Amino acid sequence: MNSSFLFDFSVDKENKTIRIQRKFDVNLELVWQAWTTAALLDQWCAPNPYRTETKTLDFRKGGFWHYAIVGPEGNKHWSRYDYKDIEPKKSITELRAFSDENGTVNPDFPSTECTIVFSDTEGKTLVTMTERYSSLEIFEKMATTSHKKGFSSHLKNLDRFLLTLKKNK
């Protein structure tokens, strides 16, 4: 990877995976904090014009993040990420699912396993997310331009947010 790398979204239909990579011009510590702290996640983790509202964040193996993506009109779309494994400042493996306001997972939409790897690259941070889908049907619903645009948007929000945090340190 060279320093001009910004965003990559690749689809592997055979393995039902989507890999998303994004490099940030800040150190790993700052990216890790933004990814693992409720007040910081709420500042960036939604595609525009939506925002994130955390109800619960218990960031530990066996814990979970329960949050809503809130639309411009105030409608809420709930999700729950259960943490399977965490290696501090290295990786997070989580099961992502749609839920209701109480955190009950929607049984009609299978969970997605996602592994996020954080790598220090000369003072910059490379984040690699690998989403593994259990069904081809769900994979095909997610392997879309819309999903790519949504991830691109919320990672651009993170980039702007991180640069603001970096300036204020």
C-alpha positions as CSV (number, residue, x, y, z in Angstrom):
1,M,0.0,0.0,0.0
2,N,1.3,3.5,-0.7
3,S,0.4,6.7,1.1
4,S,-2.2,7.7,-1.5
5,F,-4.4,4.8,-0.6
6,L,-7.7,6.0,0.9
7,F,-10.5,3.6,0.5
8,D,-11.0,0.1,-1.0
9,F,-14.2,-2.0,-1.1
10,S,-13.8,-5.5,-2.5
11,V,-16.4,-8.2,-2.9
12,D,-15.7,-12.0,-2.9
13,K,-18.9,-13.8,-3.9
14,E,-17.3,-17.3,-3.6
15,N,-16.5,-16.7,0.1
16,K,-19.5,-14.4,0.8
17,T,-17.2,-11.7,2.1
18,I,-16.7,-8.0,1.7
19,R,-13.4,-6.4,2.6
20,I,-13.2,-2.7,3.3
21,Q,-9.9,-0.9,3.8
22,R,-9.3,2.7,4.8
23,K,-6.1,4.5,5.8
24,F,-6.2,7.4,8.2
25,D,-3.6,10.1,8.6
26,V,-3.5,9.8,12.4
27,N,-1.9,7.3,14.9
28,L,-3.4,4.0,15.8
29,E,-4.2,5.1,19.4
30,L,-6.6,7.8,18.2
31,V,-8.3,5.5,15.7
32,W,-8.7,2.9,18.4
33,Q,-10.3,5.4,20.8
34,A,-12.7,6.6,18.1
35,W,-13.7,3.0,17.4
36,T,-14.2,1.9,21.0
37,T,-15.6,4.8,22.9
38,A,-19.4,5.5,22.8
39,A,-19.2,9.3,22.9
40,L,-16.7,9.2,20.0
41,L,-18.5,6.6,18.0
42,D,-21.6,8.8,18.1
43,Q,-19.7,11.6,16.5
44,W,-18.9,9.7,13.2
45,C,-20.3,6.2,12.8
46,A,-23.2,6.8,10.4
47,P,-23.5,7.7,6.8
48,N,-24.6,11.3,6.1
49,P,-27.2,12.7,6.8
50,Y,-27.8,10.1,9.6
51,R,-26.2,10.0,13.1
52,T,-25.4,7.3,15.6
53,E,-26.9,7.2,19.1
54,T,-25.4,4.6,21.5
55,K,-27.8,3.0,24.1
56,T,-25.2,0.6,25.6
57,L,-21.5,0.0,25.0
58,D,-19.8,-2.7,27.0
59,F,-16.5,-3.0,25.1
60,R,-15.0,-6.3,26.2
61,K,-15.0,-9.9,25.0
62,G,-18.6,-11.1,25.6
63,G,-19.9,-7.5,25.7
64,F,-21.8,-5.6,23.1
65,W,-22.6,-2.3,21.4
66,H,-26.4,-1.5,21.1
67,Y,-27.1,1.6,19.1
68,A,-29.5,3.3,16.7
69,I,-28.8,5.0,13.4
70,V,-31.1,8.0,13.6
71,G,-32.5,9.5,10.4
72,P,-33.0,13.2,9.7
73,E,-36.7,12.9,10.7
74,G,-35.7,11.1,14.0
75,N,-36.6,7.6,12.9
76,K,-34.3,5.0,14.5
77,H,-32.8,1.8,13.1
78,W,-31.4,-0.4,15.8
79,S,-28.4,-2.7,15.7
80,R,-26.4,-4.8,18.1
81,Y,-22.8,-5.8,17.8
82,D,-21.7,-8.7,20.1
83,Y,-17.9,-8.8,20.7
84,K,-16.5,-12.3,20.2
85,D,-12.8,-11.3,20.5
86,I,-10.8,-8.2,21.2
87,E,-7.0,-7.8,20.9
88,P,-6.4,-4.2,22.2
89,K,-5.2,-1.9,19.5
90,K,-5.0,-4.8,17.0
91,S,-8.3,-6.3,16.2
92,I,-12.0,-6.7,17.0
93,T,-14.2,-9.6,16.0
94,E,-17.9,-9.0,16.4
95,L,-21.3,-10.4,15.3
96,R,-23.4,-7.6,13.8
97,A,-27.1,-7.9,13.8
98,F,-30.2,-5.8,13.4
99,S,-32.2,-5.5,16.6
100,D,-35.1,-3.8,18.3
101,E,-34.8,-0.9,20.8
102,N,-34.4,-3.5,23.6
103,G,-31.4,-5.2,21.9
104,T,-33.3,-8.3,20.9
105,V,-31.7,-9.5,17.6
106,N,-33.9,-9.8,14.6
107,P,-34.1,-13.5,13.8
108,D,-35.2,-12.8,10.2
109,F,-31.8,-11.3,9.2
110,P,-28.8,-13.5,10.1
111,S,-25.9,-12.0,12.0
112,T,-22.7,-11.0,10.1
113,E,-19.3,-11.8,11.5
114,C,-17.0,-8.8,11.1
115,T,-13.3,-8.7,11.9
116,I,-11.6,-5.3,12.1
117,V,-7.8,-5.2,12.0
118,F,-5.9,-2.0,13.0
119,S,-2.4,-1.6,11.6
120,D,0.2,1.1,12.3
121,T,1.8,2.2,9.0
122,E,4.5,4.8,9.7
123,G,2.3,7.0,12.0
124,K,-0.8,6.4,9.9
125,T,-3.4,3.8,10.6
126,L,-4.8,1.2,8.2
127,V,-8.2,-0.3,9.1
128,T,-9.2,-3.5,7.4
129,M,-12.8,-4.8,7.9
130,T,-13.8,-8.2,6.7
131,E,-17.5,-8.9,6.7
132,R,-18.4,-12.7,6.5
133,Y,-22.0,-13.5,5.5
134,S,-23.7,-16.8,6.4
135,S,-26.0,-16.8,3.5
136,L,-25.6,-15.9,-0.2
137,E,-29.0,-14.1,-0.1
138,I,-27.9,-11.6,2.6
139,F,-24.4,-11.3,1.0
140,E,-26.0,-10.2,-2.3
141,K,-28.2,-7.7,-0.4
142,M,-25.1,-6.1,1.1
143,A,-22.6,-6.4,-1.8
144,T,-24.1,-3.3,-3.4
145,T,-23.1,0.2,-4.5
146,S,-25.4,1.5,-1.8
147,H,-23.4,-0.4,1.0
148,K,-20.2,0.9,-0.5
149,K,-21.4,4.5,-0.5
150,G,-22.6,4.2,3.0
151,F,-19.3,2.8,4.3
152,S,-17.4,5.4,2.3
153,S,-19.5,8.2,3.8
154,H,-19.2,7.1,7.4
155,L,-15.4,6.5,7.1
156,K,-15.1,10.0,5.6
157,N,-16.9,11.2,8.7
158,L,-14.3,9.4,10.8
159,D,-11.5,10.9,8.8
160,R,-12.7,14.4,9.4
161,F,-13.4,13.7,13.1
162,L,-10.0,12.2,13.6
163,L,-8.3,15.2,12.1
164,T,-10.3,17.5,14.4
165,L,-9.2,15.3,17.4
166,K,-5.6,15.4,16.3
167,K,-5.6,19.2,16.0
168,N,-7.1,19.5,19.5
169,K,-4.5,17.3,21.2
